[in-house]
């Protein structure tokens, strides 16, 4: 049917008769293995001529003769006719199954298998769907035309071909597609990417211009992706996060040759590990090598600083390192999953088929970098560390101090020949005093450059006066002695910086100066190579220098000024970025003259993201009061970004010393644990939070804790008890005028009433919640309420009313970058199509929901996806797939203790096994379902009892 209607058997075309007979065949095919009455066939084929019912039998007999010996047969049933056929022989069904198998292969990270399956799927299409059949004569608007699925499959295939490096196949495939659909932005995007990968930037720009013209005819502007691709095509540059090439790099020719040989080799160890003491030039060598290897790795060069041995800074977690790498690879932040395993999977799949170089600088240990090493054979990694690597990981390069001649040459290149002409012996003595270490030599040369009236002898004298400082630190000490008192203070303060870097405003708070004065001090330290400017007006200190800077005790006042700057600015940023959450935020009574104020939510969010690592480091170093406030304030950002585990890790050491702080932290820990499926622990934390709020007499806090208690209670089973908590929370939210809280409580009550079949009440409660959440600006909550509203309308048969609510929820979620809520909306849309009997559309939206949820670890979402997909598979007759999904749902329920999910999994498995004729296996599920429903005091318990009473098989025996 994917083209002109044709049938084949043993490589021979089967004649299908005249047009009327072909109409009847298509009607039977569209309802394969399901009975159709003669009246229904007549109504579809001859809607205005019911008397033609007498013709149906004759055409059926002709079709029976046609199919004789083919394996397909038309059976007479009590109610009509049934075309008995292996659905795998129908190209539309085969197409859908191939897409499903391809999606599973992608989930299993088997891209090549997915490509094979999708190629087979798109090859099934020989033209337009039933292009020689009048659709109005086979069902008209009731017939689902799977053209959209073909477009999706074609795009998915080209995407995979690009990921695996087969850009020529993607290019040729998309060229044909773009000719037929010039305004299809996804097709244009894929073709542009293929052309760029093949070096045809001009061709990519022509595709962009053509697409822009076609879109303009409909009054549409090209999307962001197309514009970015056009810009990349014009630049002709791959992505790179390498810093600029080290100035005056000298020597290390043997090491560079060894790195180049490792990069060109076919060894399974696709990495080189550079080790050596601090200041020996590991990072400089890695960056120099990366620049020299750019031609070998044209698809990108990435660098991550892992802070393995950075003083006063915790080593970067694998999770954060993967976040940075995925961002550099172009993965939108909202699509980065929460767990390390899934991040690593996406990271490796992005590298697969590319030639990309990854520099992992300052690694703490082999365990830190193992998940970051590229697995793709055409990629390569350069690792630096003070520790030696392990043989199974990489080729090893051990750096010693520079040879004497190379050390002298480096100093001469940095200072200029005029200053040291004819002084080779003195230069040799100077670099020896620097321990032949590149960092110390660079600092000594910077001193001589800055002081143009200094002689080489005077500089050597300064190095000789460094006292007991170790030899390779003499230059740092000498440079420090030349600083004035203010500069020395700033130098020492950077030694105790809690995070990896600081911007100009944070530095001003740390130092206690205005911006202009701070800028001059930082410029002075940068000029003599004691600070590095890693971004405009953002500075960091190299580890080997920071160790010297940290030798003296930290200034408590200075660190408190910086922490107050972070705390006060974060409070304003969170209130602007997440205005709906203001009533739940902790008070901040501290002040900072340098704190920032934000007028726009995007600016506030950008600051939070830029300072996230510094804020998390501040939590670990701050006193208890500041620590818990920063942790509580930044919670919403991590919750919205689905980075729950990262936040939990950061607050493990937070110990508030009063009820107010404990209540805020316990409440947020409760939500975090509930989202992780740890409902019993979440309930305990929420109850502790409520006790604290109650002692304080804090009504908004009591309301929030009651809601948290209700959510976990609901997950664990006692719905009526959960409802009472929600009602108590609603009353307190009304008392304090919290619209967001009222909306949340009402929508949650609607969800509970849905579980008990009180659909009209549930609709009313969600309809009341929607305007409250819309007015409060809580878009995430609004999307959840719209989804709940639509789900209850579906239960009442109001499918046309439900789908627009789910679509709005999906639109909001995509705008927010919340793929969890987006997945909920998509699975709800799929459920609506299932209820309407539109199974291909349902499966399509199930696939979209699965794709949206990829990488997320929300147990509630995973359970919903299993439950809804299982219902669709069962209704469309794939009982084996349905049973597997219901068992997956039961696995999730067992892991989380969620009784509602358990009840749905048990009854789904029972009914599916019954339909499969496996009645003995079904009995245990029937009994478990009835038992759980009864424990939950839900009306389904009686429904199950009555249903079983009407069964005559083993399922009904008690």
ZAMARGU-4260 file (C-alpha; in steps of 0.2 Angstrom, whole numbers, plus 5000, padded with zeros to 4 digits):
<rodrens>
0) 5000/5000/5000 | 5015/5011/5001 | 5013/5016/4983 | 5001/5009/4970 | 4991/4994/4978
5) 5000/4978/4973 | 5001/4960/4980 | 5015/4948/4976 | 5018/4929/4980 | 5034/4920/4976
10) 5040/4935/4966 | 5025/4935/4955 | 5012/4949/4955 | 4995/4943/4961 | 4980/4951/4950
15) 4968/4960/4962 | 4953/4962/4950 | 4943/4978/4946 | 4943/4994/4956 | 4928/4989/4967
20) 4936/4973/4972 | 4952/4982/4976 | 4942/4994/4987 | 4936/4980/4997 | 4953/4972/4998
25) 4960/4988/5005 | 4946/4990/5018 | 4950/4972/5024 | 4969/4976/5024 | 4966/4991/5035
30) 4957/4980/5047 | 4968/4965/5045 | 4964/4950/5057 | 4949/4959/5063 | 4931/4955/5058
35) 4921/4967/5047 | 4902/4965/5044 | 4895/4966/5026 | 4885/4981/5032 | 4901/4990/5037
40) 4910/4986/5021 | 4896/4992/5011 | 4895/5008/5022 | 4913/5012/5018 | 4914/5007/5000
45) 4897/5013/4994 | 4891/5025/5008 | 4876/5031/4997 | 4871/5014/4991 | 4867/5002/5005
50) 4858/4990/4992 | 4875/4985/4986 | 4878/4975/5001 | 4873/4960/4990 | 4889/4963/4980
55) 4901/4960/4995 | 4899/4941/4995 | 4904/4940/4977 | 4919/4951/4978 | 4925/4941/4994
60) 4923/4925/4984 | 4934/4932/4970 | 4947/4938/4983 | 4947/4921/4991 | 4952/4913/4974
65) 4965/4926/4971 | 4973/4922/4988 | 4972/4903/4987 | 4989/4896/4991 | 4997/4912/4996
70) 4995/4910/5015 | 4982/4924/5016 | 4964/4919/5018 | 4947/4927/5021 | 4937/4919/5034
75) 4918/4919/5037 | 4914/4924/5055 | 4898/4925/5065 | 4898/4944/5062 | 4906/4945/5044
80) 4923/4943/5036 | 4940/4943/5043 | 4956/4944/5032 | 4968/4932/5041 | 4986/4937/5036
85) 5003/4938/5044 | 5004/4957/5047 | 5022/4957/5043 | 5017/4954/5025 | 5008/4971/5024
90) 5020/4984/5020 | 5012/4998/5031 | 5014/4986/5046 | 5031/4981/5041 | 5036/4999/5040
95) 5030/5003/5057 | 5039/4988/5065 | 5055/4992/5056 | 5054/5009/5064 | 5051/5002/5081
100) 5066/4990/5079 | 5077/5005/5073 | 5072/5015/5088 | 5076/5001/5100 | 5093/4998/5091
105) 5096/5017/5094 | 5092/5015/5113 | 5104/5000/5113 | 5117/5012/5105 | 5118/5001/5089
110) 5118/5015/5076 | 5123/5003/5062 | 5109/4991/5065 | 5097/5006/5066 | 5103/5012/5049
115) 5100/4995/5041 | 5082/4994/5048 | 5078/5012/5043 | 5085/5009/5025 | 5074/4994/5023
120) 5059/5004/5030 | 5061/5019/5018 | 5064/5007/5003 | 5046/5000/5006 | 5039/5016/4999
125) 5036/5015/4980 | 5026/5031/4979 | 5012/5040/4988 | 5001/5030/5000 | 4988/5020/4990
130) 4991/5032/4976 | 4980/5023/4964 | 4965/5021/4976 | 4952/5034/4980 | 4954/5037/4998
135) 4936/5042/5000 | 4930/5025/4994 | 4940/5016/5008 | 4936/5026/5023 | 4940/5044/5019
140) 4945/5054/5034 | 4945/5039/5045 | 4960/5032/5035 | 4977/5036/5043 | 4989/5041/5030
145) 5007/5037/5036 | 5016/5050/5026 | 5022/5059/5041 | 5030/5043/5047 | 5039/5041/5031
150) 5046/5059/5033 | 5051/5055/5050 | 5060/5039/5045 | 5069/5048/5031 | 5075/5061/5043
155) 5080/5049/5056 | 5090/5039/5044 | 5099/5054/5037 | 5103/5059/5055 | 5111/5042/5059
160) 5121/5042/5043 | 5128/5059/5047 | 5132/5053/5065 | 5141/5037/5058 | 5151/5048/5046
165) 5142/5042/5030 | 5138/5060/5024 | 5138/5055/5006 | 5122/5044/5008 | 5114/5057/5019
170) 5118/5070/5006 | 5111/5060/4991 | 5095/5055/5001 | 5092/5073/5007 | 5095/5081/4990
175) 5080/5070/4983 | 5069/5075/4998 | 5073/5093/4997 | 5068/5094/4979 | 5051/5087/4983
180) 5049/5098/5000 | 5060/5113/4998 | 5051/5121/5013 | 5054/5106/5025 | 5067/5114/5038
185) 5073/5097/5045 | 5077/5091/5027 | 5086/5107/5023 | 5096/5105/5040 | 5101/5088/5036
190) 5107/5092/5019 | 5116/5107/5025 | 5125/5096/5038 | 5130/5083/5025 | 5137/5096/5013
195) 5147/5104/5027 | 5154/5088/5032 | 5159/5085/5014 | 5167/5102/5013 | 5154/5110/5002
200) 5150/5125/5012 | 5145/5135/4996 | 5132/5121/4992 | 5126/5122/5010 | 5123/5141/5009
205) 5113/5138/4992 | 5102/5125/5001 | 5099/5138/5015 | 5094/5152/5002 | 5082/5140/4993
210) 5074/5135/5010 | 5073/5153/5015 | 5064/5158/4999 | 5052/5143/5000 | 5048/5147/5019
215) 5046/5166/5015 | 5031/5161/5003 | 5022/5155/5019 | 5028/5170/5029 | 5040/5160/5039
220) 5058/5164/5044 | 5071/5150/5044 | 5074/5143/5061 | 5089/5145/5073 | 5097/5128/5067
225) 5097/5133/5049 | 5104/5150/5053 | 5117/5143/5063 | 5122/5130/5050 | 5123/5144/5037
230) 5134/5154/5048 | 5145/5139/5051 | 5146/5136/5032 | 5151/5154/5029 | 5165/5152/5043
235) 5171/5136/5037 | 5177/5131/5054 | 5174/5116/5065 | 5169/5118/5083 | 5184/5121/5095
240) 5186/5125/5113 | 5205/5125/5113 | 5213/5140/5120 | 5225/5150/5109 | 5242/5142/5105
245) 5255/5145/5119 | 5266/5159/5114 | 5285/5156/5111 | 5282/5137/5114 | 5300/5129/5114
250) 5307/5112/5113 | 5298/5095/5117 | 5300/5089/5099 | 5302/5071/5105 | 5286/5072/5115
255) 5277/5080/5101 | 5282/5067/5089 | 5277/5053/5101 | 5260/5061/5103 | 5258/5063/5084
260) 5263/5045/5081 | 5250/5039/5094 | 5236/5050/5086 | 5240/5042/5069 | 5241/5024/5075
265) 5228/5011/5075 | 5231/5005/5093 | 5215/5002/5103 | 5222/5014/5116 | 5216/5030/5107
270) 5224/5042/5120 | 5240/5049/5126 | 5243/5053/5144 | 5255/5067/5149 | 5261/5067/5167
275) 5274/5077/5176 | 5276/5088/5191 | 5268/5105/5193 | 5275/5119/5182 | 5283/5107/5170
280) 5272/5112/5155 | 5260/5098/5154 | 5245/5109/5149 | 5256/5119/5137 | 5262/5104/5128
285) 5244/5097/5127 | 5237/5113/5119 | 5252/5114/5107 | 5250/5096/5102 | 5231/5099/5099
290) 5234/5114/5088 | 5247/5104/5078 | 5234/5090/5076 | 5219/5100/5070 | 5221/5095/5052
295) 5220/5076/5058 | 5204/5080/5068 | 5194/5092/5057 | 5177/5088/5066 | 5182/5097/5082
300) 5194/5100/5096 | 5188/5100/5114 | 5196/5105/5130 | 5190/5102/5148 | 5200/5107/5163
305) 5196/5094/5176 | 5204/5103/5192 | 5212/5087/5198 | 5225/5096/5208 | 5219/5114/5209
310) 5221/5120/5226 | 5205/5123/5236 | 5194/5117/5221 | 5186/5100/5221 | 5190/5090/5206
315) 5177/5091/5192 | 5165/5077/5193 | 5163/5066/5178 | 5145/5072/5177 | 5150/5090/5175
320) 5164/5086/5163 | 5152/5077/5152 | 5140/5092/5153 | 5154/5103/5146 | 5159/5091/5132
325) 5141/5089/5127 | 5138/5108/5127 | 5154/5110/5116 | 5147/5096/5104 | 5131/5107/5102
330) 5119/5097/5113 | 5106/5109/5120 | 5107/5110/5138 | 5089/5105/5140 | 5093/5089/5131
335) 5107/5084/5142 | 5101/5070/5153 | 5104/5068/5172 | 5114/5052/5175 | 5132/5050/5171
340) 5128/5034/5161 | 5116/5042/5149 | 5127/5057/5147 | 5141/5046/5142 | 5130/5036/5130
345) 5125/5052/5121 | 5143/5059/5121 | 5150/5043/5113 | 5136/5043/5100 | 5140/5061/5096
350) 5158/5056/5093 | 5155/5041/5083 | 5159/5043/5065 | 5168/5059/5068 | 5187/5064/5069
355) 5187/5074/5085 | 5201/5078/5097 | 5198/5079/5116 | 5210/5087/5128 | 5207/5082/5146
360) 5218/5094/5157 | 5223/5091/5175 | 5215/5074/5178 | 5214/5068/5196 | 5214/5049/5192
365) 5211/5037/5178 | 5194/5034/5185 | 5189/5052/5182 | 5194/5051/5164 | 5188/5034/5159
370) 5170/5039/5154 | 5177/5054/5145 | 5189/5045/5133 | 5182/5043/5115 | 5178/5026/5110
375) 5176/5030/5092 | 5192/5024/5082 | 5194/5040/5073 | 5194/5051/5089 | 5209/5054/5100
380) 5212/5061/5118 | 5226/5070/5126 | 5226/5068/5145 | 5237/5078/5157 | 5240/5074/5176
385) 5252/5074/5189 | 5249/5056/5191 | 5255/5043/5179 | 5241/5034/5168 | 5237/5016/5167
390) 5244/5005/5153 | 5227/5000/5147 | 5221/5018/5145 | 5234/5026/5134 | 5252/5029/5127
395) 5262/5038/5141 | 5273/5053/5140 | 5282/5058/5156 | 5288/5076/5156 | 5304/5080/5165
400) 5310/5098/5166 | 5316/5106/5150 | 5333/5102/5144 | 5345/5116/5148 | 5347/5122/5130
405) 5328/5122/5127 | 5325/5131/5144 | 5338/5145/5138 | 5330/5146/5121 | 5312/5148/5129
410) 5319/5162/5140 | 5327/5171/5126 | 5311/5170/5115 | 5301/5177/5129 | 5312/5192/5133
415) 5319/5196/5116 | 5337/5194/5110 | 5343/5212/5114 | 5341/5210/5132 | 5351/5194/5133
420) 5363/5195/5119 | 5380/5188/5123 | 5374/5182/5140 | 5372/5163/5137 | 5380/5158/5152
425) 5370/5169/5163 | 5354/5164/5155 | 5359/5146/5158 | 5362/5150/5176 | 5345/5159/5177
430) 5335/5145/5170 | 5344/5133/5181 | 5338/5143/5196 | 5320/5141/5189 | 5323/5122/5189
435) 5321/5122/5170 | 5302/5123/5173 | 5292/5132/5159 | 5280/5141/5171 | 5294/5148/5182
440) 5304/5153/5166 | 5289/5162/5159 | 5286/5171/5175 | 5305/5176/5176 | 5304/5182/5158
445) 5288/5192/5162 | 5297/5201/5176 | 5312/5206/5165 | 5299/5212/5151 | 5289/5223/5163
450) 5305/5231/5171 | 5314/5238/5156 | 5328/5245/5166 | 5332/5229/5175 | 5347/5220/5170
455) 5349/5202/5168 | 5361/5202/5183 | 5348/5211/5194 | 5334/5198/5190 | 5346/5184/5194
460) 5350/5193/5211 | 5331/5194/5214 | 5330/5175/5211 | 5345/5172/5223 | 5336/5181/5237
465) 5321/5170/5237 | 5327/5161/5253 | 5321/5144/5257 | 5309/5143/5242 | 5311/5127/5232
470) 5321/5130/5216 | 5307/5129/5203 | 5297/5141/5214 | 5310/5155/5214 | 5303/5164/5199
475) 5286/5164/5207 | 5293/5171/5224 | 5303/5184/5215 | 5289/5190/5205 | 5278/5190/5221
480) 5291/5201/5229 | 5290/5214/5215 | 5271/5216/5218 | 5265/5231/5229 | 5255/5227/5244
485) 5238/5228/5236 | 5244/5216/5222 | 5252/5204/5234 | 5235/5204/5244 | 5225/5200/5228
490) 5238/5186/5223 | 5236/5178/5240 | 5217/5179/5239 | 5217/5170/5223 | 5226/5156/5231
495) 5210/5153/5242 | 5197/5156/5228 | 5183/5143/5232 | 5179/5140/5214 | 5189/5137/5198
500) 5188/5156/5192 | 5180/5172/5196 | 5173/5187/5185 | 5178/5205/5188 | 5163/5209/5199
505) 5166/5194/5210 | 5184/5198/5211 | 5179/5216/5216 | 5169/5209/5230 | 5183/5197/5236
510) 5196/5211/5236 | 5184/5225/5243 | 5188/5237/5229 | 5177/5245/5215 | 5177/5238/5198
515) 5189/5250/5190 | 5202/5247/5204 | 5200/5228/5203 | 5202/5229/5184 | 5219/5237/5186
520) 5225/5225/5199 | 5220/5210/5189 | 5228/5217/5174 | 5244/5220/5183 | 5244/5201/5189
525) 5240/5195/5172 | 5254/5206/5164 | 5267/5196/5174 | 5259/5179/5170 | 5252/5176/5188
530) 5234/5176/5182 | 5226/5169/5166 | 5211/5178/5158 | 5200/5163/5153 | 5186/5173/5146
535) 5183/5192/5145 | 5185/5199/5162 | 5185/5181/5170 | 5202/5176/5178 | 5209/5160/5185
540) 5226/5156/5193 | 5237/5141/5186 | 5238/5127/5199 | 5257/5127/5201 | 5255/5146/5205
545) 5240/5144/5216 | 5249/5132/5227 | 5262/5146/5232 | 5248/5159/5233 | 5239/5147/5246
550) 5253/5145/5257 | 5248/5159/5269 | 5231/5158/5278 | 5216/5164/5269 | 5208/5181/5274
555) 5191/5177/5282 | 5184/5194/5278 | 5188/5193/5260 | 5181/5176/5258 | 5165/5181/5267
560) 5163/5196/5255 | 5164/5185/5240 | 5152/5172/5248 | 5140/5187/5252 | 5141/5193/5234
565) 5137/5175/5228 | 5122/5173/5240 | 5114/5190/5238 | 5116/5190/5219 | 5110/5172/5218
570) 5094/5177/5228 | 5090/5190/5215 | 5094/5180/5200 | 5083/5165/5206 | 5068/5177/5210
575) 5069/5184/5193 | 5073/5168/5183 | 5059/5158/5193 | 5047/5171/5199 | 5033/5158/5203
580) 5045/5151/5217 | 5048/5167/5226 | 5036/5163/5241 | 5046/5147/5244 | 5063/5155/5244
585) 5073/5157/5260 | 5076/5175/5266 | 5093/5183/5263 | 5097/5197/5275 | 5115/5199/5271
590) 5121/5213/5260 | 5134/5215/5247 | 5139/5232/5239 | 5144/5223/5223 | 5129/5212/5221
595) 5120/5212/5204 | 5101/5215/5201 | 5092/5208/5186 | 5078/5215/5176 | 5076/5200/5163
600) 5074/5182/5167 | 5086/5177/5153 | 5100/5187/5160 | 5097/5180/5177 | 5098/5162/5171
605) 5113/5166/5161 | 5122/5172/5177 | 5117/5156/5187 | 5124/5145/5173 | 5140/5155/5171
610) 5143/5154/5190 | 5136/5137/5193 | 5153/5129/5197 | 5158/5143/5208 | 5142/5142/5218
615) 5143/5124/5220 | 5161/5126/5227 | 5155/5140/5238 | 5142/5128/5246 | 5157/5116/5251
620) 5168/5130/5258 | 5155/5142/5266 | 5149/5142/5284 | 5133/5132/5288 | 5122/5147/5286
625) 5128/5153/5270 | 5130/5135/5263 | 5112/5130/5266 | 5105/5146/5259 | 5115/5145/5243
630) 5110/5127/5241 | 5092/5130/5244 | 5092/5145/5231 | 5100/5136/5217 | 5089/5120/5220
635) 5076/5126/5207 | 5089/5128/5193 | 5095/5110/5196 | 5077/5103/5197 | 5071/5112/5181
640) 5087/5106/5172 | 5084/5088/5179 | 5101/5087/5187 | 5094/5081/5204 | 5109/5069/5208
645) 5122/5083/5206 | 5112/5094/5218 | 5110/5080/5231 | 5129/5077/5230 | 5133/5095/5233
650) 5122/5096/5249 | 5128/5081/5257 | 5140/5091/5268 | 5127/5105/5272 | 5122/5105/5290
655) 5110/5120/5295 | 5110/5124/5313 | 5093/5130/5315 | 5075/5125/5311 | 5073/5137/5297
660) 5088/5131/5287 | 5084/5113/5291 | 5066/5115/5285 | 5072/5122/5268 | 5085/5109/5265
665) 5074/5094/5271 | 5060/5100/5260 | 5070/5101/5244 | 5079/5084/5248 | 5062/5077/5250
670) 5057/5083/5232 | 5074/5077/5225 | 5072/5059/5233 | 5054/5058/5227 | 5059/5062/5209
675) 5072/5048/5211 | 5058/5036/5216 | 5064/5035/5234 | 5047/5038/5240 | 5048/5032/5258
680) 5064/5042/5261 | 5056/5057/5253 | 5041/5055/5265 | 5052/5055/5280 | 5061/5070/5275
685) 5045/5080/5271 | 5038/5075/5288 | 5054/5082/5296 | 5052/5098/5286 | 5034/5100/5292
690) 5039/5098/5310 | 5052/5112/5308 | 5040/5124/5299 | 5027/5121/5312 | 5038/5125/5326
695) 5042/5141/5316 | 5024/5145/5313 | 5029/5147/5294 | 5012/5145/5285 | 5020/5145/5267
700) 5033/5132/5273 | 5019/5121/5281 | 5010/5121/5265 | 5025/5116/5254 | 5029/5102/5266
705) 5011/5096/5267 | 5012/5095/5248 | 5028/5085/5248 | 5021/5073/5261 | 5005/5071/5250
710) 5015/5068/5234 | 5025/5054/5243 | 5010/5047/5252 | 5001/5046/5235 | 5015/5037/5227
715) 5016/5024/5241 | 4997/5020/5241 | 4986/5029/5254 | 4977/5040/5242 | 4963/5047/5253
720) 4977/5051/5266 | 4986/5060/5252 | 4971/5070/5247 | 4969/5076/5265 | 4986/5082/5265
725) 4983/5091/5248 | 4967/5099/5255 | 4977/5105/5271 | 4990/5112/5260 | 4977/5121/5249
730) 4970/5129/5264 | 4986/5136/5269 | 4991/5142/5252 | 4974/5151/5251 | 4978/5158/5268
735) 4995/5166/5262 | 4989/5170/5244 | 5001/5158/5235 | 4993/5156/5218 | 5006/5144/5212
740) 5004/5133/5227 | 4985/5133/5226 | 4986/5128/5207 | 4998/5114/5212 | 4987/5107/5226
745) 4971/5108/5215 | 4980/5099/5200 | 4986/5086/5212 | 4969/5083/5220 | 4963/5081/5202
750) 4976/5068/5199 | 4970/5058/5214 | 4952/5059/5209 | 4956/5053/5192 | 4963/5037/5200
755) 4947/5034/5209 | 4936/5037/5193 | 4929/5054/5199 | 4933/5062/5182 | 4921/5076/5182
760) 4928/5082/5198 | 4946/5080/5192 | 4942/5090/5177 | 4934/5104/5187 | 4949/5104/5199
765) 4962/5105/5185 | 4951/5119/5176 | 4953/5129/5192 | 4971/5126/5193 | 4976/5131/5175
770) 4972/5150/5177 | 4980/5151/5194 | 4996/5143/5187 | 4995/5154/5172 | 4993/5170/5182
775) 5008/5165/5194 | 5019/5162/5179 | 5023/5144/5184 | 5024/5138/5167 | 5031/5121/5172
780) 5016/5118/5184 | 5004/5125/5170 | 5010/5112/5158 | 5008/5098/5171 | 4990/5104/5175
785) 4986/5105/5156 | 4992/5087/5154 | 4981/5082/5169 | 4966/5091/5162 | 4968/5083/5145
790) 4970/5065/5153 | 4954/5067/5163 | 4945/5073/5147 | 4951/5058/5138 | 4943/5047/5152
795) 4926/5056/5149 | 4928/5053/5130 | 4932/5071/5126 | 4946/5067/5115 | 4945/5082/5103
800) 4945/5094/5119 | 4960/5084/5127 | 4973/5085/5113 | 4974/5104/5112 | 4978/5104/5131
805) 4992/5091/5128 | 4998/5101/5113 | 4999/5117/5123 | 5008/5108/5137 | 5021/5101/5125
810) 5024/5118/5118 | 5027/5126/5135 | 5039/5111/5140 | 5049/5113/5124 | 5050/5132/5127
815) 5056/5129/5145 | 5068/5115/5139 | 5059/5103/5151 | 5060/5086/5141 | 5051/5077/5156
820) 5035/5087/5154 | 5037/5086/5135 | 5037/5067/5136 | 5022/5067/5147 | 5012/5078/5134
825) 5018/5067/5120 | 5013/5050/5129 | 4996/5058/5133 | 4993/5063/5115 | 4997/5045/5110
830) 4984/5039/5122 | 4971/5050/5114 | 4975/5043/5097 | 4974/5025/5104 | 4957/5028/5112
835) 4952/5035/5094 | 4958/5019/5086 | 4972/5029/5077 | 4986/5016/5081 | 4999/5023/5069
840) 4997/5040/5076 | 4998/5033/5093 | 5014/5024/5090 | 5022/5039/5082 | 5019/5049/5097
845) 5025/5035/5108 | 5041/5036/5099 | 5042/5055/5101 | 5039/5053/5119 | 5053/5040/5121
850) 5065/5051/5112 | 5061/5066/5123 | 5063/5055/5138 | 5080/5048/5133 | 5093/5051/5146
855) 5080/5056/5160 | 5079/5046/5176 | 5062/5051/5182 | 5054/5035/5188 | 5036/5042/5187
860) 5039/5047/5169 | 5046/5030/5164 | 5032/5021/5172 | 5019/5032/5162 | 5028/5028/5146
865) 5028/5009/5149 | 5010/5009/5154 | 5003/5020/5140 | 5014/5011/5126 | 5008/4994/5134
870) 4990/4999/5132 | 4992/5004/5114 | 5001/4988/5110 | 4987/4978/5118 | 4973/4987/5109
875) 4982/4985/5092 | 4984/4966/5095 | 5003/4965/5099 | 5001/4955/5115 | 5019/4950/5117
880) 5025/4968/5116 | 5011/4973/5128 | 5016/4960/5141 | 5034/4965/5140 | 5030/4983/5144
885) 5018/4979/5158 | 5032/4968/5166 | 5044/4983/5164 | 5031/4994/5173 | 5030/4981/5187
890) 5049/4982/5188 | 5048/5001/5190 | 5035/4999/5203 | 5045/4987/5213 | 5060/4998/5213
895) 5050/5013/5219 | 5036/5006/5230 | 5023/5015/5220 | 5007/5006/5223 | 4997/5014/5209
900) 5010/5009/5196 | 5009/4991/5203 | 4990/4990/5202 | 4991/4996/5183 | 5005/4984/5179
905) 4996/4969/5188 | 4979/4972/5179 | 4988/4975/5162 | 4998/4959/5164 | 4982/4949/5169
910) 4971/4955/5155 | 4985/4953/5142 | 4990/4935/5148 | 4971/4931/5148 | 4970/4937/5129
915) 4985/4926/5125 | 4977/4911/5133 | 4989/4909/5146 | 4976/4909/5160 | 4987/4899/5173
920) 5000/4913/5173 | 4987/4927/5173 | 4978/4921/5189 | 4992/4928/5201 | 4991/4945/5192
925) 4972/4945/5194 | 4973/4942/5212 | 4988/4955/5215 | 4978/4968/5205 | 4962/4966/5215
930) 4972/4966/5232 | 4982/4982/5228 | 4966/4991/5222 | 4957/4986/5238 | 4972/4992/5248
935) 4971/5008/5239 | 4952/5009/5242 | 4949/5011/5223 | 4933/5006/5214 | 4943/4996/5202
940) 4944/4982/5215 | 4925/4979/5213 | 4927/4980/5194 | 4941/4967/5194 | 4930/4956/5205
945) 4915/4957/5193 | 4926/4955/5177 | 4934/4939/5184 | 4916/4933/5189 | 4911/4933/5171
950) 4926/4923/5165 | 4924/4904/5163 | 4943/4900/5161 | 4955/4898/5175 | 4956/4917/5177
955) 4939/4917/5184 | 4941/4903/5196 | 4942/4908/5214
</rodrens>
